[in-house]
């Protein structure tokens, strides 16, 4: 996906997800994507079903699906971000370190994100 495509995707995500009270993050590296979605279970299931039907996606794998006590990305960059530059990754690392210091950040999520944050 080129720069223009990522910009269009972020615009769509911010519009749609904001109206559905969905927060999260989308990480991209070498045309691989890792997405974390937070919100109402029914809303997320409908969104994920839509993502799976979209022909632009392939080899979709759910790594973790669970209920959480507190959203991780609710306060991060308008509730949703696509990271593609080193400075954005540094900002995310700084943001997540607050959760780590308070032992609020789930270690299993951190392990999933690490390859994208290096």
N, CA, C and O atoms as a GROMACS GRO file, in nm:
protein
  472
    1UNK      N    1   0.085  -0.116   0.000
    1UNK     CA    2   0.000   0.000   0.000
    1UNK      C    3   0.090   0.124   0.000
    1UNK      O    4   0.182   0.134   0.081
    2UNK      N    5   0.062   0.216  -0.090
    2UNK     CA    6   0.144   0.337  -0.099
    2UNK      C    7   0.098   0.441   0.004
    2UNK      O    8   0.000   0.421   0.075
    3UNK      N    9   0.172   0.552   0.009
    3UNK     CA   10   0.145   0.659   0.105
    3UNK      C   11   0.001   0.712   0.093
    3UNK      O   12  -0.066   0.736   0.193
    4UNK      N   13  -0.044   0.731  -0.030
    4UNK     CA   14  -0.180   0.782  -0.054
    4UNK      C   15  -0.284   0.683  -0.001
    4UNK      O   16  -0.383   0.723   0.060
    5UNK      N   17  -0.261   0.555  -0.024
    5UNK     CA   18  -0.352   0.453   0.024
    5UNK      C   19  -0.360   0.450   0.176
    5UNK      O   20  -0.468   0.434   0.232
    6UNK      N   21  -0.245   0.466   0.242
    6UNK     CA   22  -0.244   0.469   0.389
    6UNK      C   23  -0.318   0.591   0.442
    6UNK      O   24  -0.391   0.583   0.541
    7UNK      N   25  -0.300   0.705   0.374
    7UNK     CA   26  -0.370   0.827   0.416
    7UNK      C   27  -0.521   0.808   0.402
    7UNK      O   28  -0.597   0.844   0.493
    8UNK      N   29  -0.565   0.754   0.290
    8UNK     CA   30  -0.708   0.728   0.269
    8UNK      C   31  -0.762   0.631   0.374
    8UNK      O   32  -0.872   0.648   0.425
    9UNK      N   33  -0.683   0.528   0.404
    9UNK     CA   34  -0.724   0.429   0.504
    9UNK      C   35  -0.740   0.494   0.640
    9UNK      O   36  -0.839   0.469   0.709
   10UNK      N   37  -0.644   0.577   0.680
   10UNK     CA   38  -0.652   0.643   0.810
   10UNK      C   39  -0.775   0.734   0.816
   10UNK      O   40  -0.845   0.736   0.918
   11UNK      N   41  -0.802   0.809   0.710
   11UNK     CA   42  -0.920   0.896   0.707
   11UNK      C   43  -1.047   0.815   0.726
   11UNK      O   44  -1.136   0.854   0.802
   12UNK      N   45  -1.057   0.703   0.657
   12UNK     CA   46  -1.174   0.615   0.669
   12UNK      C   47  -1.186   0.560   0.810
   12UNK      O   48  -1.294   0.559   0.868
   13UNK      N   49  -1.074   0.513   0.864
   13UNK     CA   50  -1.074   0.454   0.998
   13UNK      C   51  -1.117   0.556   1.102
   13UNK      O   52  -1.201   0.526   1.187
   14UNK      N   53  -1.061   0.676   1.096
   14UNK     CA   54  -1.094   0.778   1.195
   14UNK      C   55  -1.242   0.814   1.189
   14UNK      O   56  -1.306   0.834   1.292
   15UNK      N   57  -1.297   0.823   1.068
   15UNK     CA   58  -1.438   0.857   1.053
   15UNK      C   59  -1.527   0.743   1.103
   15UNK      O   60  -1.616   0.765   1.185
   16UNK      N   61  -1.502   0.623   1.055
   16UNK     CA   62  -1.587   0.508   1.090
   16UNK      C   63  -1.570   0.466   1.235
   16UNK      O   64  -1.668   0.450   1.308
   17UNK      N   65  -1.446   0.448   1.277
   17UNK     CA   66  -1.421   0.395   1.411
   17UNK      C   67  -1.461   0.494   1.520
   17UNK      O   68  -1.508   0.454   1.626
   18UNK      N   69  -1.441   0.624   1.493
   18UNK     CA   70  -1.481   0.724   1.590
   18UNK      C   71  -1.630   0.721   1.615
   18UNK      O   72  -1.675   0.733   1.729
   19UNK      N   73  -1.707   0.706   1.510
   19UNK     CA   74  -1.853   0.703   1.525
   19UNK      C   75  -1.901   0.574   1.592
   19UNK      O   76  -2.012   0.569   1.644
   20UNK      N   77  -1.818   0.471   1.590
   20UNK     CA   78  -1.853   0.343   1.651
   20UNK      C   79  -1.786   0.323   1.787
   20UNK      O   80  -1.798   0.216   1.847
   21UNK      N   81  -1.716   0.426   1.836
   21UNK     CA   82  -1.643   0.420   1.964
   21UNK      C   83  -1.541   0.306   1.964
   21UNK      O   84  -1.529   0.232   2.062
   22UNK      N   85  -1.469   0.293   1.854
   22UNK     CA   86  -1.363   0.193   1.841
   22UNK      C   87  -1.230   0.265   1.853
   22UNK      O   88  -1.207   0.366   1.787
   23UNK      N   89  -1.143   0.212   1.936
   23UNK     CA   90  -1.007   0.263   1.947
   23UNK      C   91  -0.912   0.151   1.908
   23UNK      O   92  -0.952   0.035   1.897
   24UNK      N   93  -0.785   0.186   1.886
   24UNK     CA   94  -0.688   0.085   1.850
   24UNK      C   95  -0.571   0.143   1.777
   24UNK      O   96  -0.546   0.264   1.781
   25UNK      N   97  -0.499   0.056   1.711
   25UNK     CA   98  -0.380   0.097   1.637
   25UNK      C   99  -0.359   0.000   1.522
   25UNK      O  100  -0.392  -0.118   1.531
   26UNK      N  101  -0.305   0.052   1.413
   26UNK     CA  102  -0.273  -0.030   1.296
   26UNK      C  103  -0.126  -0.008   1.266
   26UNK      O  104  -0.085   0.104   1.234
   27UNK      N  105  -0.048  -0.114   1.274
   27UNK     CA  106   0.095  -0.108   1.247
   27UNK      C  107   0.122  -0.170   1.111
   27UNK      O  108   0.062  -0.271   1.075
   28UNK      N  109   0.213  -0.108   1.036
   28UNK     CA  110   0.244  -0.156   0.902
   28UNK      C  111   0.395  -0.167   0.886
   28UNK      O  112   0.470  -0.078   0.925
   29UNK      N  113   0.438  -0.279   0.829
   29UNK     CA  114   0.579  -0.301   0.800
   29UNK      C  115   0.589  -0.396   0.682
   29UNK      O  116   0.542  -0.510   0.690
   30UNK      N  117   0.650  -0.351   0.573
   30UNK     CA  118   0.670  -0.435   0.455
   30UNK      C  119   0.540  -0.500   0.406
   30UNK      O  120   0.536  -0.619   0.378
   31UNK      N  121   0.434  -0.420   0.398
   31UNK     CA  122   0.303  -0.466   0.353
   31UNK      C  123   0.240  -0.572   0.442
   31UNK      O  124   0.150  -0.644   0.400
   32UNK      N  125   0.289  -0.583   0.565
   32UNK     CA  126   0.226  -0.664   0.667
   32UNK      C  127   0.160  -0.569   0.766
   32UNK      O  128   0.215  -0.463   0.795
   33UNK      N  129   0.046  -0.606   0.817
   33UNK     CA  130  -0.027  -0.521   0.909
   33UNK      C  131  -0.062  -0.596   1.035
   33UNK      O  132  -0.095  -0.715   1.031
   34UNK      N  133  -0.055  -0.526   1.146
   34UNK     CA  134  -0.102  -0.578   1.274
   34UNK      C  135  -0.198  -0.475   1.328
   34UNK      O  136  -0.164  -0.357   1.339
   35UNK      N  137  -0.318  -0.518   1.362
   35UNK     CA  138  -0.420  -0.425   1.409
   35UNK      C  139  -0.471  -0.467   1.545
   35UNK      O  140  -0.501  -0.584   1.569
   36UNK      N  141  -0.481  -0.369   1.634
   36UNK     CA  142  -0.543  -0.388   1.764
   36UNK      C  143  -0.671  -0.306   1.763
   36UNK      O  144  -0.667  -0.186   1.734
   37UNK      N  145  -0.783  -0.368   1.794
   37UNK     CA  146  -0.912  -0.301   1.798
   37UNK      C  147  -0.970  -0.313   1.939
   37UNK      O  148  -0.964  -0.420   2.000
   38UNK      N  149  -1.026  -0.202   1.989
   38UNK     CA  150  -1.088  -0.201   2.121
   38UNK      C  151  -1.227  -0.140   2.109
   38UNK      O  152  -1.245  -0.041   2.038
   39UNK      N  153  -1.323  -0.198   2.177
   39UNK     CA  154  -1.457  -0.143   2.176
   39UNK      C  155  -1.559  -0.248   2.215
   39UNK      O  156  -1.525  -0.353   2.269
   40UNK      N  157  -1.685  -0.218   2.187
   40UNK     CA  158  -1.795  -0.308   2.215
   40UNK      C  159  -1.778  -0.437   2.135
   40UNK      O  160  -1.748  -0.432   2.015
   41UNK      N  161  -1.797  -0.550   2.199
   41UNK     CA  162  -1.776  -0.680   2.135
   41UNK      C  163  -1.857  -0.701   2.009
   41UNK      O  164  -1.804  -0.748   1.908
   42UNK      N  165  -1.985  -0.667   2.013
   42UNK     CA  166  -2.070  -0.685   1.894
   42UNK      C  167  -2.024  -0.597   1.779
   42UNK      O  168  -2.021  -0.640   1.664
   43UNK      N  169  -1.990  -0.473   1.812
   43UNK     CA  170  -1.943  -0.380   1.708
   43UNK      C  171  -1.812  -0.429   1.647
   43UNK      O  172  -1.793  -0.423   1.525
   44UNK      N  173  -1.723  -0.478   1.732
   44UNK     CA  174  -1.594  -0.529   1.681
   44UNK      C  175  -1.612  -0.654   1.596
   44UNK      O  176  -1.545  -0.670   1.494
   45UNK      N  177  -1.703  -0.742   1.636
   45UNK     CA  178  -1.727  -0.863   1.556
   45UNK      C  179  -1.781  -0.826   1.418
   45UNK      O  180  -1.740  -0.884   1.318
   46UNK      N  181  -1.872  -0.730   1.412
   46UNK     CA  182  -1.926  -0.685   1.282
   46UNK      C  183  -1.817  -0.621   1.198
   46UNK      O  184  -1.810  -0.646   1.078
   47UNK      N  185  -1.732  -0.540   1.260
   47UNK     CA  186  -1.621  -0.478   1.187
   47UNK      C  187  -1.525  -0.584   1.136
   47UNK      O  188  -1.482  -0.579   1.020
   48UNK      N  189  -1.491  -0.678   1.220
   48UNK     CA  190  -1.395  -0.781   1.179
   48UNK      C  191  -1.453  -0.869   1.068
   48UNK      O  192  -1.380  -0.909   0.977
   49UNK      N  193  -1.581  -0.898   1.074
   49UNK     CA  194  -1.645  -0.972   0.965
   49UNK      C  195  -1.635  -0.895   0.834
   49UNK      O  196  -1.610  -0.953   0.728
   50UNK      N  197  -1.654  -0.764   0.841
   50UNK     CA  198  -1.642  -0.679   0.723
   50UNK      C  199  -1.498  -0.680   0.669
   50UNK      O  200  -1.477  -0.687   0.548
   51UNK      N  201  -1.402  -0.673   0.758
   51UNK     CA  202  -1.261  -0.677   0.718
   51UNK      C  203  -1.230  -0.810   0.649
   51UNK      O  204  -1.161  -0.812   0.547
   52UNK      N  205  -1.280  -0.919   0.703
   52UNK     CA  206  -1.253  -1.051   0.645
   52UNK      C  207  -1.314  -1.066   0.506
   52UNK      O  208  -1.260  -1.138   0.422
   53UNK      N  209  -1.427  -0.999   0.482
   53UNK     CA  210  -1.493  -1.007   0.350
   53UNK      C  211  -1.427  -0.917   0.246
   53UNK      O  212  -1.445  -0.937   0.126
   54UNK      N  213  -1.352  -0.820   0.290
   54UNK     CA  214  -1.287  -0.725   0.200
   54UNK      C  215  -1.176  -0.796   0.122
   54UNK      O  216  -1.084  -0.853   0.182
   55UNK      N  217  -1.185  -0.794  -0.011
   55UNK     CA  218  -1.091  -0.869  -0.095
   55UNK      C  219  -0.949  -0.812  -0.094
   55UNK      O  220  -0.857  -0.876  -0.145
   56UNK      N  221  -0.930  -0.694  -0.037
   56UNK     CA  222  -0.795  -0.637  -0.027
   56UNK      C  223  -0.714  -0.707   0.082
   56UNK      O  224  -0.591  -0.692   0.088
   57UNK      N  225  -0.782  -0.782   0.166
   57UNK     CA  226  -0.714  -0.851   0.276
   57UNK      C  227  -0.698  -0.998   0.244
   57UNK      O  228  -0.783  -1.059   0.178
   58UNK      N  229  -0.588  -1.055   0.290
   58UNK     CA  230  -0.568  -1.199   0.277
   58UNK      C  231  -0.486  -1.249   0.395
   58UNK      O  232  -0.416  -1.172   0.461
   59UNK      N  233  -0.496  -1.375   0.420
   59UNK     CA  234  -0.421  -1.439   0.528
   59UNK      C  235  -0.443  -1.370   0.662
   59UNK      O  236  -0.348  -1.342   0.735
   60UNK      N  237  -0.568  -1.341   0.694
   60UNK     CA  238  -0.602  -1.276   0.820
   60UNK      C  239  -0.598  -1.379   0.932
   60UNK      O  240  -0.652  -1.489   0.919
   61UNK      N  241  -0.536  -1.342   1.040
   61UNK     CA  242  -0.520  -1.431   1.154
   61UNK      C  243  -0.554  -1.354   1.281
   61UNK      O  244  -0.499  -1.246   1.304
   62UNK      N  245  -0.644  -1.407   1.362
   62UNK     CA  246  -0.675  -1.347   1.491
   62UNK      C  247  -0.576  -1.401   1.592
   62UNK      O  248  -0.567  -1.521   1.615
   63UNK      N  249  -0.501  -1.310   1.653
   63UNK     CA  250  -0.400  -1.351   1.750
   63UNK      C  251  -0.452  -1.350   1.892
   63UNK      O  252  -0.410  -1.431   1.975
   64UNK      N  253  -0.544  -1.259   1.921
   64UNK     CA  254  -0.595  -1.246   2.057
   64UNK      C  255  -0.735  -1.186   2.051
   64UNK      O  256  -0.757  -1.086   1.982
   65UNK      N  257  -0.827  -1.245   2.121
   65UNK     CA  258  -0.964  -1.195   2.128
   65UNK      C  259  -1.010  -1.214   2.271
   65UNK      O  260  -1.040  -1.325   2.315
   66UNK      N  261  -1.013  -1.102   2.344
   66UNK     CA  262  -1.050  -1.114   2.485
   66UNK      C  263  -1.111  -0.984   2.535
   66UNK      O  264  -1.097  -0.879   2.473
   67UNK      N  265  -1.177  -0.993   2.648
   67UNK     CA  266  -1.233  -0.877   2.715
   67UNK      C  267  -1.122  -0.813   2.799
   67UNK      O  268  -1.044  -0.881   2.865
   68UNK      N  269  -1.118  -0.679   2.795
   68UNK     CA  270  -1.018  -0.607   2.874
   68UNK      C  271  -1.089  -0.514   2.972
   68UNK      O  272  -1.202  -0.471   2.948
   69UNK      N  273  -1.021  -0.483   3.081
   69UNK     CA  274  -1.079  -0.394   3.182
   69UNK      C  275  -1.070  -0.247   3.140
   69UNK      O  276  -1.161  -0.168   3.166
   70UNK      N  277  -0.960  -0.211   3.074
   70UNK     CA  278  -0.936  -0.072   3.037
   70UNK      C  279  -0.871  -0.069   2.900
   70UNK      O  280  -0.780  -0.147   2.871
   71UNK      N  281  -0.919   0.021   2.815
   71UNK     CA  282  -0.861   0.034   2.682
   71UNK      C  283  -0.718   0.085   2.690
   71UNK      O  284  -0.686   0.170   2.772
   72UNK      N  285  -0.634   0.032   2.605
   72UNK     CA  286  -0.495   0.074   2.599
   72UNK      C  287  -0.479   0.198   2.512
   72UNK      O  288  -0.401   0.287   2.546
   73UNK      N  289  -0.551   0.205   2.401
   73UNK     CA  290  -0.527   0.309   2.301
   73UNK      C  291  -0.630   0.422   2.302
   73UNK      O  292  -0.633   0.504   2.210
   74UNK      N  293  -0.714   0.426   2.403
   74UNK     CA  294  -0.819   0.527   2.407
   74UNK      C  295  -0.762   0.670   2.405
   74UNK      O  296  -0.819   0.758   2.341
   75UNK      N  297  -0.653   0.691   2.474
   75UNK     CA  298  -0.595   0.825   2.481
   75UNK      C  299  -0.485   0.851   2.380
   75UNK      O  300  -0.420   0.955   2.384
   76UNK      N  301  -0.463   0.757   2.289
   76UNK     CA  302  -0.351   0.769   2.197
   76UNK      C  303  -0.395   0.826   2.063
   76UNK      O  304  -0.475   0.763   1.993
   77UNK      N  305  -0.346   0.941   2.027
   77UNK     CA  306  -0.362   1.000   1.894
   77UNK      C  307  -0.503   0.988   1.837
   77UNK      O  308  -0.526   0.916   1.740
   78UNK      N  309  -0.596   1.057   1.899
   78UNK     CA  310  -0.735   1.061   1.854
   78UNK      C  311  -0.801   0.923   1.855
   78UNK      O  312  -0.901   0.901   1.787
   79UNK      N  313  -0.744   0.830   1.933
   79UNK     CA  314  -0.807   0.700   1.948
   79UNK      C  315  -0.770   0.596   1.844
   79UNK      O  316  -0.800   0.479   1.861
   80UNK      N  317  -0.703   0.638   1.736
   80UNK     CA  318  -0.662   0.541   1.635
   80UNK      C  319  -0.548   0.599   1.553
   80UNK      O  320  -0.552   0.716   1.515
   81UNK      N  321  -0.446   0.519   1.525
   81UNK     CA  322  -0.332   0.565   1.446
   81UNK      C  323  -0.280   0.454   1.357
   81UNK      O  324  -0.292   0.336   1.387
   82UNK      N  325  -0.221   0.496   1.245
   82UNK     CA  326  -0.142   0.406   1.161
   82UNK      C  327   0.001   0.454   1.172
   82UNK      O  328   0.031   0.570   1.143
   83UNK      N  329   0.088   0.366   1.214
   83UNK     CA  330   0.228   0.403   1.231
   83UNK      C  331   0.308   0.358   1.110
   83UNK      O  332   0.300   0.242   1.069
   84UNK      N  333   0.385   0.450   1.055
   84UNK     CA  334   0.466   0.415   0.939
   84UNK      C  335   0.603   0.480   0.940
   84UNK      O  336   0.687   0.448   0.856
   85UNK      N  337   0.628   0.570   1.035
   85UNK     CA  338   0.757   0.638   1.042
   85UNK      C  339   0.820   0.613   1.179
   85UNK      O  340   0.752   0.588   1.278
   86UNK      N  341   0.953   0.622   1.182
   86UNK     CA  342   1.027   0.593   1.304
   86UNK      C  343   0.982   0.682   1.421
   86UNK      O  344   0.968   0.632   1.533
   87UNK      N  345   0.959   0.810   1.397
   87UNK     CA  346   0.917   0.900   1.505
   87UNK      C  347   0.783   0.857   1.563
   87UNK      O  348   0.762   0.866   1.684
   88UNK      N  349   0.691   0.810   1.479
   88UNK     CA  350   0.561   0.763   1.527
   88UNK      C  351   0.576   0.640   1.614
   88UNK      O  352   0.506   0.624   1.713
   89UNK      N  353   0.670   0.552   1.577
   89UNK     CA  354   0.696   0.432   1.656
   89UNK      C  355   0.756   0.471   1.791
   89UNK      O  356   0.721   0.413   1.894
   90UNK      N  357   0.846   0.571   1.792
   90UNK     CA  358   0.903   0.619   1.918
   90UNK      C  359   0.793   0.677   2.008
   90UNK      O  360   0.793   0.653   2.129
   91UNK      N  361   0.701   0.752   1.949
   91UNK     CA  362   0.590   0.807   2.027
   91UNK      C  363   0.504   0.697   2.088
   91UNK      O  364   0.462   0.707   2.203
   92UNK      N  365   0.479   0.592   2.011
   92UNK     CA  366   0.401   0.479   2.063
   92UNK      C  367   0.476   0.411   2.177
   92UNK      O  368   0.416   0.378   2.279
   93UNK      N  369   0.605   0.389   2.160
   93UNK     CA  370   0.684   0.327   2.266
   93UNK      C  371   0.677   0.409   2.394
   93UNK      O  372   0.665   0.353   2.503
   94UNK      N  373   0.685   0.541   2.381
   94UNK     CA  374   0.676   0.628   2.498
   94UNK      C  375   0.538   0.617   2.562
   94UNK      O  376   0.527   0.608   2.685
   95UNK      N  377   0.434   0.616   2.481
   95UNK     CA  378   0.298   0.603   2.532
   95UNK      C  379   0.280   0.471   2.606
   95UNK      O  380   0.227   0.467   2.717
   96UNK      N  381   0.324   0.363   2.544
   96UNK     CA  382   0.308   0.231   2.605
   96UNK      C  383   0.392   0.215   2.731
   96UNK      O  384   0.356   0.137   2.820
   97UNK      N  385   0.504   0.286   2.740
   97UNK     CA  386   0.588   0.274   2.859
   97UNK      C  387   0.515   0.322   2.984
   97UNK      O  388   0.546   0.277   3.094
   98UNK      N  389   0.419   0.414   2.968
   98UNK     CA  390   0.339   0.457   3.083
   98UNK      C  391   0.258   0.341   3.139
   98UNK      O  392   0.248   0.326   3.261
   99UNK      N  393   0.202   0.258   3.051
   99UNK     CA  394   0.128   0.141   3.096
   99UNK      C  395   0.222   0.039   3.158
   99UNK      O  396   0.190  -0.023   3.259
  100UNK      N  397   0.339   0.023   3.097
  100UNK     CA  398   0.435  -0.074   3.147
  100UNK      C  399   0.481  -0.035   3.288
  100UNK      O  400   0.492  -0.121   3.376
  101UNK      N  401   0.508   0.094   3.308
  101UNK     CA  402   0.554   0.141   3.439
  101UNK      C  403   0.447   0.121   3.546
  101UNK      O  404   0.479   0.096   3.662
  102UNK      N  405   0.322   0.130   3.507
  102UNK     CA  406   0.212   0.113   3.602
  102UNK      C  407   0.161  -0.032   3.603
  102UNK      O  408   0.062  -0.063   3.670
  103UNK      N  409   0.228  -0.118   3.529
  103UNK     CA  410   0.190  -0.259   3.516
  103UNK      C  411   0.046  -0.275   3.470
  103UNK      O  412  -0.023  -0.368   3.511
  104UNK      N  413   0.001  -0.183   3.384
  104UNK     CA  414  -0.133  -0.191   3.327
  104UNK      C  415  -0.129  -0.244   3.185
  104UNK      O  416  -0.232  -0.282   3.129
  105UNK      N  417  -0.012  -0.249   3.126
  105UNK     CA  418   0.001  -0.288   2.986
  105UNK      C  419   0.014  -0.439   2.974
  105UNK      O  420   0.109  -0.496   3.025
  106UNK      N  421  -0.080  -0.503   2.908
  106UNK     CA  422  -0.075  -0.649   2.897
  106UNK      C  423   0.051  -0.696   2.825
  106UNK      O  424   0.077  -0.656   2.712
  107UNK      N  425   0.127  -0.779   2.889
  107UNK     CA  426   0.254  -0.826   2.832
  107UNK      C  427   0.233  -0.905   2.703
  107UNK      O  428   0.319  -0.902   2.615
  108UNK      N  429   0.121  -0.975   2.690
  108UNK     CA  430   0.100  -1.052   2.568
  108UNK      C  431   0.079  -0.959   2.448
  108UNK      O  432   0.120  -0.993   2.337
  109UNK      N  433   0.016  -0.844   2.468
  109UNK     CA  434   0.001  -0.747   2.359
  109UNK      C  435   0.139  -0.690   2.324
  109UNK      O  436   0.171  -0.673   2.206
  110UNK      N  437   0.219  -0.661   2.424
  110UNK     CA  438   0.352  -0.606   2.399
  110UNK      C  439   0.434  -0.703   2.315
  110UNK      O  440   0.504  -0.660   2.223
  111UNK      N  441   0.428  -0.830   2.343
  111UNK     CA  442   0.503  -0.929   2.266
  111UNK      C  443   0.458  -0.930   2.119
  111UNK      O  444   0.540  -0.945   2.029
  112UNK      N  445   0.328  -0.914   2.095
  112UNK     CA  446   0.278  -0.912   1.958
  112UNK      C  447   0.324  -0.788   1.881
  112UNK      O  448   0.350  -0.795   1.761
  113UNK      N  449   0.335  -0.676   1.952
  113UNK     CA  450   0.371  -0.550   1.886
  113UNK      C  451   0.522  -0.537   1.863
  113UNK      O  452   0.562  -0.464   1.772
  114UNK      N  453   0.604  -0.604   1.941
  114UNK     CA  454   0.748  -0.584   1.939
  114UNK      C  455   0.811  -0.589   1.799
  114UNK      O  456   0.892  -0.502   1.768
  115UNK      N  457   0.778  -0.687   1.713
  115UNK     CA  458   0.843  -0.688   1.581
  115UNK      C  459   0.815  -0.564   1.497
  115UNK      O  460   0.896  -0.527   1.411
  116UNK      N  461   0.702  -0.499   1.522
  116UNK     CA  462   0.669  -0.379   1.447
  116UNK      C  463   0.731  -0.254   1.509
  116UNK      O  464   0.739  -0.150   1.443
  117UNK      N  465   0.776  -0.263   1.632
  117UNK     CA  466   0.825  -0.146   1.705
  117UNK      C  467   0.977  -0.138   1.705
  117UNK      O  468   1.033  -0.043   1.761
  118UNK      N  469   1.044  -0.233   1.646
  118UNK     CA  470   1.190  -0.233   1.645
  118UNK      C  471   1.243  -0.139   1.539
  118UNK      O  472   1.364  -0.126   1.523
   0.00000   0.00000   0.00000
